[in-house]
Amino acid sequence: MLGFLVGLMMLLSVLLIVVILPQQSAKSGGGAIGAAAGANQMLGVKKTNDLLEKITWGLMIAIFVLALLTGFFK
């Protein structure tokens, strides 16, 4: 059971990295990334950013709960 929980945490961690990478930082303002994000918001793709943020929070909460369960079973 412990090995399964650790493996699931590793999988969720990789998914969290994949979801976080395309998100634009709130502090970055220039460059190609900032221009692309501005174009996306102008074209109405802001909902994608909201979805990525919700997925990020869900994955973080899932990893936290799994970490608590891992500590309980250990």
mmCIF file as gemmi writes it, N, C-alpha and C atoms, coordinates in Angstrom:
data_model
loop_
_atom_site.group_PDB
_atom_site.id
_atom_site.type_symbol
_atom_site.label_atom_id
_atom_site.label_alt_id
_atom_site.label_comp_id
_atom_site.label_asym_id
_atom_site.label_entity_id
_atom_site.label_seq_id
_atom_site.pdbx_PDB_ins_code
_atom_site.Cartn_x
_atom_site.Cartn_y
_atom_site.Cartn_z
_atom_site.occupancy
_atom_site.B_iso_or_equiv
_atom_site.pdbx_formal_charge
_atom_site.auth_seq_id
_atom_site.auth_asym_id
_atom_site.pdbx_PDB_model_num
ATOM 1 N N . MET Axp A 1 ? 0.823 -1.198 0 1 0 ? 1 A 1
ATOM 2 C CA . MET Axp A 1 ? 0 0 0 1 0 ? 1 A 1
ATOM 3 C C . MET Axp A 1 ? 0.864 1.257 0 1 0 ? 1 A 1
ATOM 4 N N . LEU Axp A 2 ? 1.935 1.233 0.772 1 0 ? 2 A 1
ATOM 5 C CA . LEU Axp A 2 ? 2.82 2.391 0.847 1 0 ? 2 A 1
ATOM 6 C C . LEU Axp A 2 ? 3.479 2.662 -0.499 1 0 ? 2 A 1
ATOM 7 N N . GLY Axp A 3 ? 3.91 1.601 -1.173 1 0 ? 3 A 1
ATOM 8 C CA . GLY Axp A 3 ? 4.53 1.765 -2.488 1 0 ? 3 A 1
ATOM 9 C C . GLY Axp A 3 ? 3.564 2.347 -3.508 1 0 ? 3 A 1
ATOM 10 N N . PHE Axp A 4 ? 2.301 1.932 -3.428 1 0 ? 4 A 1
ATOM 11 C CA . PHE Axp A 4 ? 1.292 2.468 -4.336 1 0 ? 4 A 1
ATOM 12 C C . PHE Axp A 4 ? 1.09 3.963 -4.099 1 0 ? 4 A 1
ATOM 13 N N . LEU Axp A 5 ? 1.018 4.369 -2.831 1 0 ? 5 A 1
ATOM 14 C CA . LEU Axp A 5 ? 0.824 5.786 -2.51 1 0 ? 5 A 1
ATOM 15 C C . LEU Axp A 5 ? 2.002 6.628 -2.977 1 0 ? 5 A 1
ATOM 16 N N . VAL Axp A 6 ? 3.207 6.114 -2.785 1 0 ? 6 A 1
ATOM 17 C CA . VAL Axp A 6 ? 4.401 6.858 -3.212 1 0 ? 6 A 1
ATOM 18 C C . VAL Axp A 6 ? 4.431 6.966 -4.735 1 0 ? 6 A 1
ATOM 19 N N . GLY Axp A 7 ? 4.1 5.879 -5.419 1 0 ? 7 A 1
ATOM 20 C CA . GLY Axp A 7 ? 4.056 5.909 -6.878 1 0 ? 7 A 1
ATOM 21 C C . GLY Axp A 7 ? 3.012 6.881 -7.401 1 0 ? 7 A 1
ATOM 22 N N . LEU Axp A 8 ? 1.854 6.914 -6.746 1 0 ? 8 A 1
ATOM 23 C CA . LEU Axp A 8 ? 0.803 7.843 -7.136 1 0 ? 8 A 1
ATOM 24 C C . LEU Axp A 8 ? 1.233 9.288 -6.894 1 0 ? 8 A 1
ATOM 25 N N . MET Axp A 9 ? 1.929 9.526 -5.794 1 0 ? 9 A 1
ATOM 26 C CA . MET Axp A 9 ? 2.446 10.876 -5.52 1 0 ? 9 A 1
ATOM 27 C C . MET Axp A 9 ? 3.451 11.299 -6.588 1 0 ? 9 A 1
ATOM 28 N N . MET Axp A 10 ? 4.285 10.375 -7.022 1 0 ? 10 A 1
ATOM 29 C CA . MET Axp A 10 ? 5.268 10.703 -8.058 1 0 ? 10 A 1
ATOM 30 C C . MET Axp A 10 ? 4.571 11.033 -9.378 1 0 ? 10 A 1
ATOM 31 N N . LEU Axp A 11 ? 3.554 10.261 -9.717 1 0 ? 11 A 1
ATOM 32 C CA . LEU Axp A 11 ? 2.812 10.52 -10.948 1 0 ? 11 A 1
ATOM 33 C C . LEU Axp A 11 ? 2.115 11.884 -10.885 1 0 ? 11 A 1
ATOM 34 N N . LEU Axp A 12 ? 1.488 12.184 -9.754 1 0 ? 12 A 1
ATOM 35 C CA . LEU Axp A 12 ? 0.822 13.476 -9.599 1 0 ? 12 A 1
ATOM 36 C C . LEU Axp A 12 ? 1.821 14.623 -9.614 1 0 ? 12 A 1
ATOM 37 N N . SER Axp A 13 ? 3.01 14.397 -9.087 1 0 ? 13 A 1
ATOM 38 C CA . SER Axp A 13 ? 4.04 15.445 -9.105 1 0 ? 13 A 1
ATOM 39 C C . SER Axp A 13 ? 4.476 15.765 -10.526 1 0 ? 13 A 1
ATOM 40 N N . VAL Axp A 14 ? 4.631 14.744 -11.348 1 0 ? 14 A 1
ATOM 41 C CA . VAL Axp A 14 ? 5.004 14.96 -12.747 1 0 ? 14 A 1
ATOM 42 C C . VAL Axp A 14 ? 3.872 15.7 -13.469 1 0 ? 14 A 1
ATOM 43 N N . LEU Axp A 15 ? 2.63 15.3 -13.204 1 0 ? 15 A 1
ATOM 44 C CA . LEU Axp A 15 ? 1.49 16.004 -13.809 1 0 ? 15 A 1
ATOM 45 C C . LEU Axp A 15 ? 1.436 17.456 -13.362 1 0 ? 15 A 1
ATOM 46 N N . LEU Axp A 16 ? 1.761 17.709 -12.102 1 0 ? 16 A 1
ATOM 47 C CA . LEU Axp A 16 ? 1.774 19.08 -11.588 1 0 ? 16 A 1
ATOM 48 C C . LEU Axp A 16 ? 2.818 19.919 -12.324 1 0 ? 16 A 1
ATOM 49 N N . ILE Axp A 17 ? 3.973 19.35 -12.573 1 0 ? 17 A 1
ATOM 50 C CA . ILE Axp A 17 ? 5.018 20.061 -13.317 1 0 ? 17 A 1
ATOM 51 C C . ILE Axp A 17 ? 4.535 20.377 -14.729 1 0 ? 17 A 1
ATOM 52 N N . VAL Axp A 18 ? 3.891 19.409 -15.372 1 0 ? 18 A 1
ATOM 53 C CA . VAL Axp A 18 ? 3.405 19.606 -16.737 1 0 ? 18 A 1
ATOM 54 C C . VAL Axp A 18 ? 2.318 20.679 -16.788 1 0 ? 18 A 1
ATOM 55 N N . VAL Axp A 19 ? 1.498 20.769 -15.742 1 0 ? 19 A 1
ATOM 56 C CA . VAL Axp A 19 ? 0.424 21.761 -15.721 1 0 ? 19 A 1
ATOM 57 C C . VAL Axp A 19 ? 0.962 23.147 -15.38 1 0 ? 19 A 1
ATOM 58 N N . ILE Axp A 20 ? 1.973 23.226 -14.54 1 0 ? 20 A 1
ATOM 59 C CA . ILE Axp A 20 ? 2.499 24.526 -14.114 1 0 ? 20 A 1
ATOM 60 C C . ILE Axp A 20 ? 3.327 25.189 -15.215 1 0 ? 20 A 1
ATOM 61 N N . LEU Axp A 21 ? 4.059 24.417 -15.988 1 0 ? 21 A 1
ATOM 62 C CA . LEU Axp A 21 ? 4.962 25.007 -16.969 1 0 ? 21 A 1
ATOM 63 C C . LEU Axp A 21 ? 4.295 25.946 -17.975 1 0 ? 21 A 1
ATOM 64 N N . PRO Axp A 22 ? 3.133 25.629 -18.534 1 0 ? 22 A 1
ATOM 65 C CA . PRO Axp A 22 ? 2.566 26.567 -19.511 1 0 ? 22 A 1
ATOM 66 C C . PRO Axp A 22 ? 1.938 27.821 -18.907 1 0 ? 22 A 1
ATOM 67 N N . GLN Axp A 23 ? 1.802 27.873 -17.601 1 0 ? 23 A 1
ATOM 68 C CA . GLN Axp A 23 ? 1.176 29.036 -16.982 1 0 ? 23 A 1
ATOM 69 C C . GLN Axp A 23 ? 2.148 30.199 -16.943 1 0 ? 23 A 1
ATOM 70 N N . GLN Axp A 24 ? 1.614 31.368 -17.172 1 0 ? 24 A 1
ATOM 71 C CA . GLN Axp A 24 ? 2.44 32.572 -17.15 1 0 ? 24 A 1
ATOM 72 C C . GLN Axp A 24 ? 2.56 33.072 -15.726 1 0 ? 24 A 1
ATOM 73 N N . SER Axp A 25 ? 3.746 33.468 -15.363 1 0 ? 25 A 1
ATOM 74 C CA . SER Axp A 25 ? 3.953 34.051 -14.051 1 0 ? 25 A 1
ATOM 75 C C . SER Axp A 25 ? 3.309 35.426 -13.99 1 0 ? 25 A 1
ATOM 76 N N . ALA Axp A 26 ? 2.8 35.769 -12.831 1 0 ? 26 A 1
ATOM 77 C CA . ALA Axp A 26 ? 2.154 37.068 -12.678 1 0 ? 26 A 1
ATOM 78 C C . ALA Axp A 26 ? 3.161 38.207 -12.755 1 0 ? 26 A 1
ATOM 79 N N . LYS Axp A 27 ? 4.415 37.936 -12.473 1 0 ? 27 A 1
ATOM 80 C CA . LYS Axp A 27 ? 5.423 38.988 -12.469 1 0 ? 27 A 1
ATOM 81 C C . LYS Axp A 27 ? 6.081 39.188 -13.82 1 0 ? 27 A 1
ATOM 82 N N . SER Axp A 28 ? 6.018 38.207 -14.711 1 0 ? 28 A 1
ATOM 83 C CA . SER Axp A 28 ? 6.672 38.369 -16.009 1 0 ? 28 A 1
ATOM 84 C C . SER Axp A 28 ? 5.817 39.27 -16.881 1 0 ? 28 A 1
ATOM 85 N N . GLY Axp A 29 ? 6.451 40.262 -17.442 1 0 ? 29 A 1
ATOM 86 C CA . GLY Axp A 29 ? 5.666 41.222 -18.188 1 0 ? 29 A 1
ATOM 87 C C . GLY Axp A 29 ? 6.089 41.395 -19.625 1 0 ? 29 A 1
ATOM 88 N N . GLY Axp A 30 ? 7.263 40.938 -19.99 1 0 ? 30 A 1
ATOM 89 C CA . GLY Axp A 30 ? 7.72 41.211 -21.338 1 0 ? 30 A 1
ATOM 90 C C . GLY Axp A 30 ? 8.152 39.969 -22.065 1 0 ? 30 A 1
ATOM 91 N N . GLY Axp A 31 ? 8.712 40.195 -23.219 1 0 ? 31 A 1
ATOM 92 C CA . GLY Axp A 31 ? 9.228 39.083 -23.996 1 0 ? 31 A 1
ATOM 93 C C . GLY Axp A 31 ? 8.146 38.385 -24.797 1 0 ? 31 A 1
ATOM 94 N N . ALA Axp A 32 ? 8.56 37.281 -25.409 1 0 ? 32 A 1
ATOM 95 C CA . ALA Axp A 32 ? 7.652 36.536 -26.277 1 0 ? 32 A 1
ATOM 96 C C . ALA Axp A 32 ? 6.526 35.894 -25.48 1 0 ? 32 A 1
ATOM 97 N N . ILE Axp A 33 ? 6.827 35.462 -24.264 1 0 ? 33 A 1
ATOM 98 C CA . ILE Axp A 33 ? 5.797 34.799 -23.454 1 0 ? 33 A 1
ATOM 99 C C . ILE Axp A 33 ? 4.712 35.805 -23.086 1 0 ? 33 A 1
ATOM 100 N N . GLY Axp A 34 ? 5.102 36.986 -22.692 1 0 ? 34 A 1
ATOM 101 C CA . GLY Axp A 34 ? 4.126 38.01 -22.344 1 0 ? 34 A 1
ATOM 102 C C . GLY Axp A 34 ? 3.271 38.417 -23.541 1 0 ? 34 A 1
ATOM 103 N N . ALA Axp A 35 ? 3.886 38.509 -24.723 1 0 ? 35 A 1
ATOM 104 C CA . ALA Axp A 35 ? 3.135 38.867 -25.924 1 0 ? 35 A 1
ATOM 105 C C . ALA Axp A 35 ? 2.145 37.77 -26.29 1 0 ? 35 A 1
ATOM 106 N N . ALA Axp A 36 ? 2.572 36.517 -26.157 1 0 ? 36 A 1
ATOM 107 C CA . ALA Axp A 36 ? 1.669 35.405 -26.476 1 0 ? 36 A 1
ATOM 108 C C . ALA Axp A 36 ? 0.514 35.351 -25.49 1 0 ? 36 A 1
ATOM 109 N N . ALA Axp A 37 ? 0.798 35.602 -24.227 1 0 ? 37 A 1
ATOM 110 C CA . ALA Axp A 37 ? -0.272 35.587 -23.227 1 0 ? 37 A 1
ATOM 111 C C . ALA Axp A 37 ? -1.25 36.72 -23.468 1 0 ? 37 A 1
ATOM 112 N N . GLY Axp A 38 ? -0.746 37.875 -23.862 1 0 ? 38 A 1
ATOM 113 C CA . GLY Axp A 38 ? -1.64 38.987 -24.168 1 0 ? 38 A 1
ATOM 114 C C . GLY Axp A 38 ? -2.533 38.672 -25.354 1 0 ? 38 A 1
ATOM 115 N N . ALA Axp A 39 ? -1.973 38.01 -26.364 1 0 ? 39 A 1
ATOM 116 C CA . ALA Axp A 39 ? -2.771 37.617 -27.524 1 0 ? 39 A 1
ATOM 117 C C . ALA Axp A 39 ? -3.813 36.585 -27.13 1 0 ? 39 A 1
ATOM 118 N N . ASN Axp A 40 ? -3.449 35.667 -26.247 1 0 ? 40 A 1
ATOM 119 C CA . ASN Axp A 40 ? -4.399 34.65 -25.799 1 0 ? 40 A 1
ATOM 120 C C . ASN Axp A 40 ? -5.559 35.282 -25.054 1 0 ? 40 A 1
ATOM 121 N N . GLN Axp A 41 ? -5.274 36.241 -24.177 1 0 ? 41 A 1
ATOM 122 C CA . GLN Axp A 41 ? -6.341 36.88 -23.427 1 0 ? 41 A 1
ATOM 123 C C . GLN Axp A 41 ? -7.212 37.733 -24.343 1 0 ? 41 A 1
ATOM 124 N N . MET Axp A 42 ? -6.609 38.303 -25.376 1 0 ? 42 A 1
ATOM 125 C CA . MET Axp A 42 ? -7.37 39.113 -26.305 1 0 ? 42 A 1
ATOM 126 C C . MET Axp A 42 ? -8.315 38.233 -27.132 1 0 ? 42 A 1
ATOM 127 N N . LEU Axp A 43 ? -7.893 37.023 -27.406 1 0 ? 43 A 1
ATOM 128 C CA . LEU Axp A 43 ? -8.709 36.119 -28.213 1 0 ? 43 A 1
ATOM 129 C C . LEU Axp A 43 ? -9.671 35.296 -27.372 1 0 ? 43 A 1
ATOM 130 N N . GLY Axp A 44 ? -9.684 35.473 -26.059 1 0 ? 44 A 1
ATOM 131 C CA . GLY Axp A 44 ? -10.65 34.79 -25.221 1 0 ? 44 A 1
ATOM 132 C C . GLY Axp A 44 ? -10.197 33.453 -24.685 1 0 ? 44 A 1
ATOM 133 N N . VAL Axp A 45 ? -8.904 33.241 -24.528 1 0 ? 45 A 1
ATOM 134 C CA . VAL Axp A 45 ? -8.397 31.97 -24.026 1 0 ? 45 A 1
ATOM 135 C C . VAL Axp A 45 ? -8.114 32.067 -22.528 1 0 ? 45 A 1
ATOM 136 N N . LYS Axp A 46 ? -8.638 33.073 -21.871 1 0 ? 46 A 1
ATOM 137 C CA . LYS Axp A 46 ? -8.42 33.239 -20.437 1 0 ? 46 A 1
ATOM 138 C C . LYS Axp A 46 ? -9.015 32.075 -19.658 1 0 ? 46 A 1
ATOM 139 N N . LYS Axp A 47 ? -10.062 31.468 -20.177 1 0 ? 47 A 1
ATOM 140 C CA . LYS Axp A 47 ? -10.68 30.34 -19.494 1 0 ? 47 A 1
ATOM 141 C C . LYS Axp A 47 ? -9.716 29.164 -19.386 1 0 ? 47 A 1
ATOM 142 N N . THR Axp A 48 ? -8.816 29.03 -20.345 1 0 ? 48 A 1
ATOM 143 C CA . THR Axp A 48 ? -7.815 27.973 -20.28 1 0 ? 48 A 1
ATOM 144 C C . THR Axp A 48 ? -6.905 28.187 -19.081 1 0 ? 48 A 1
ATOM 145 N N . ASN Axp A 49 ? -6.53 29.444 -18.836 1 0 ? 49 A 1
ATOM 146 C CA . ASN Axp A 49 ? -5.694 29.745 -17.678 1 0 ? 49 A 1
ATOM 147 C C . ASN Axp A 49 ? -6.429 29.43 -16.382 1 0 ? 49 A 1
ATOM 148 N N . ASP Axp A 50 ? -7.735 29.711 -16.339 1 0 ? 50 A 1
ATOM 149 C CA . ASP Axp A 50 ? -8.528 29.391 -15.151 1 0 ? 50 A 1
ATOM 150 C C . ASP Axp A 50 ? -8.574 27.884 -14.927 1 0 ? 50 A 1
ATOM 151 N N . LEU Axp A 51 ? -8.729 27.126 -16.002 1 0 ? 51 A 1
ATOM 152 C CA . LEU Axp A 51 ? -8.764 25.669 -15.901 1 0 ? 51 A 1
ATOM 153 C C . LEU Axp A 51 ? -7.424 25.133 -15.406 1 0 ? 51 A 1
ATOM 154 N N . LEU Axp A 52 ? -6.331 25.655 -15.95 1 0 ? 52 A 1
ATOM 155 C CA . LEU Axp A 52 ? -5.01 25.217 -15.502 1 0 ? 52 A 1
ATOM 156 C C . LEU Axp A 52 ? -4.785 25.533 -14.031 1 0 ? 52 A 1
ATOM 157 N N . GLU Axp A 53 ? -5.293 26.673 -13.587 1 0 ? 53 A 1
ATOM 158 C CA . GLU Axp A 53 ? -5.14 27.037 -12.178 1 0 ? 53 A 1
ATOM 159 C C . GLU Axp A 53 ? -5.937 26.09 -11.282 1 0 ? 53 A 1
ATOM 160 N N . LYS Axp A 54 ? -7.143 25.732 -11.696 1 0 ? 54 A 1
ATOM 161 C CA . LYS Axp A 54 ? -7.956 24.799 -10.912 1 0 ? 54 A 1
ATOM 162 C C . LYS Axp A 54 ? -7.316 23.415 -10.869 1 0 ? 54 A 1
ATOM 163 N N . ILE Axp A 55 ? -6.759 22.977 -12.003 1 0 ? 55 A 1
ATOM 164 C CA . ILE Axp A 55 ? -6.071 21.679 -12.031 1 0 ? 55 A 1
ATOM 165 C C . ILE Axp A 55 ? -4.85 21.717 -11.13 1 0 ? 55 A 1
ATOM 166 N N . THR Axp A 56 ? -4.123 22.841 -11.135 1 0 ? 56 A 1
ATOM 167 C CA . THR Axp A 56 ? -2.942 22.977 -10.284 1 0 ? 56 A 1
ATOM 168 C C . THR Axp A 56 ? -3.322 22.847 -8.815 1 0 ? 56 A 1
ATOM 169 N N . TRP Axp A 57 ? -4.37 23.557 -8.4 1 0 ? 57 A 1
ATOM 170 C CA . TRP Axp A 57 ? -4.802 23.479 -6.998 1 0 ? 57 A 1
ATOM 171 C C . TRP Axp A 57 ? -5.259 22.069 -6.644 1 0 ? 57 A 1
ATOM 172 N N . GLY Axp A 58 ? -5.98 21.423 -7.547 1 0 ? 58 A 1
ATOM 173 C CA . GLY Axp A 58 ? -6.442 20.06 -7.291 1 0 ? 58 A 1
ATOM 174 C C . GLY Axp A 58 ? -5.294 19.081 -7.125 1 0 ? 58 A 1
ATOM 175 N N . LEU Axp A 59 ? -4.286 19.208 -7.989 1 0 ? 59 A 1
ATOM 176 C CA . LEU Axp A 59 ? -3.127 18.319 -7.883 1 0 ? 59 A 1
ATOM 177 C C . LEU Axp A 59 ? -2.339 18.585 -6.6 1 0 ? 59 A 1
ATOM 178 N N . MET Axp A 60 ? -2.214 19.856 -6.225 1 0 ? 60 A 1
ATOM 179 C CA . MET Axp A 60 ? -1.484 20.175 -4.992 1 0 ? 60 A 1
ATOM 180 C C . MET Axp A 60 ? -2.212 19.612 -3.776 1 0 ? 60 A 1
ATOM 181 N N . ILE Axp A 61 ? -3.521 19.728 -3.749 1 0 ? 61 A 1
ATOM 182 C CA . ILE Axp A 61 ? -4.293 19.188 -2.625 1 0 ? 61 A 1
ATOM 183 C C . ILE Axp A 61 ? -4.202 17.67 -2.589 1 0 ? 61 A 1
ATOM 184 N N . ALA Axp A 62 ? -4.261 17.035 -3.767 1 0 ? 62 A 1
ATOM 185 C CA . ALA Axp A 62 ? -4.159 15.573 -3.826 1 0 ? 62 A 1
ATOM 186 C C . ALA Axp A 62 ? -2.8 15.1 -3.322 1 0 ? 62 A 1
ATOM 187 N N . ILE Axp A 63 ? -1.737 15.78 -3.695 1 0 ? 63 A 1
ATOM 188 C CA . ILE Axp A 63 ? -0.397 15.4 -3.234 1 0 ? 63 A 1
ATOM 189 C C . ILE Axp A 63 ? -0.293 15.596 -1.723 1 0 ? 63 A 1
ATOM 190 N N . PHE Axp A 64 ? -0.867 16.672 -1.209 1 0 ? 64 A 1
ATOM 191 C CA . PHE Axp A 64 ? -0.844 16.922 0.234 1 0 ? 64 A 1
ATOM 192 C C . PHE Axp A 64 ? -1.572 15.814 0.992 1 0 ? 64 A 1
ATOM 193 N N . VAL Axp A 65 ? -2.75 15.44 0.516 1 0 ? 65 A 1
ATOM 194 C CA . VAL Axp A 65 ? -3.521 14.38 1.174 1 0 ? 65 A 1
ATOM 195 C C . VAL Axp A 65 ? -2.774 13.049 1.098 1 0 ? 65 A 1
ATOM 196 N N . LEU Axp A 66 ? -2.182 12.755 -0.044 1 0 ? 66 A 1
ATOM 197 C CA . LEU Axp A 66 ? -1.412 11.514 -0.179 1 0 ? 66 A 1
ATOM 198 C C . LEU Axp A 66 ? -0.191 11.513 0.736 1 0 ? 66 A 1
ATOM 199 N N . ALA Axp A 67 ? 0.422 12.682 0.918 1 0 ? 67 A 1
ATOM 200 C CA . ALA Axp A 67 ? 1.567 12.762 1.832 1 0 ? 67 A 1
ATOM 201 C C . ALA Axp A 67 ? 1.122 12.466 3.262 1 0 ? 67 A 1
ATOM 202 N N . LEU Axp A 68 ? -0.042 12.974 3.651 1 0 ? 68 A 1
ATOM 203 C CA . LEU Axp A 68 ? -0.56 12.684 4.981 1 0 ? 68 A 1
ATOM 204 C C . LEU Axp A 68 ? -0.889 11.197 5.129 1 0 ? 68 A 1
ATOM 205 N N . LEU Axp A 69 ? -1.494 10.613 4.109 1 0 ? 69 A 1
ATOM 206 C CA . LEU Axp A 69 ? -1.815 9.174 4.146 1 0 ? 69 A 1
ATOM 207 C C . LEU Axp A 69 ? -0.546 8.326 4.204 1 0 ? 69 A 1
ATOM 208 N N . THR Axp A 70 ? 0.468 8.74 3.459 1 0 ? 70 A 1
ATOM 209 C CA . THR Axp A 70 ? 1.734 8.002 3.474 1 0 ? 70 A 1
ATOM 210 C C . THR Axp A 70 ? 2.333 8.018 4.871 1 0 ? 70 A 1
ATOM 211 N N . GLY Axp A 71 ? 2.287 9.158 5.54 1 0 ? 71 A 1
ATOM 212 C CA . GLY Axp A 71 ? 2.789 9.258 6.901 1 0 ? 71 A 1
ATOM 213 C C . GLY Axp A 71 ? 1.97 8.404 7.869 1 0 ? 71 A 1
ATOM 214 N N . PHE Axp A 72 ? 0.676 8.315 7.62 1 0 ? 72 A 1
ATOM 215 C CA . PHE Axp A 72 ? -0.2 7.511 8.472 1 0 ? 72 A 1
ATOM 216 C C . PHE Axp A 72 ? 0.11 6.02 8.312 1 0 ? 72 A 1
ATOM 217 N N . PHE Axp A 73 ? 0.313 5.561 7.089 1 0 ? 73 A 1
ATOM 218 C CA . PHE Axp A 73 ? 0.572 4.141 6.847 1 0 ? 73 A 1
ATOM 219 C C . PHE Axp A 73 ? 1.997 3.732 7.17 1 0 ? 73 A 1
ATOM 220 N N . LYS Axp A 74 ? 2.892 4.702 7.239 1 0 ? 74 A 1
ATOM 221 C CA . LYS Axp A 74 ? 4.278 4.377 7.547 1 0 ? 74 A 1
ATOM 222 C C . LYS Axp A 74 ? 4.392 4.098 9.025 1 0 ? 74 A 1
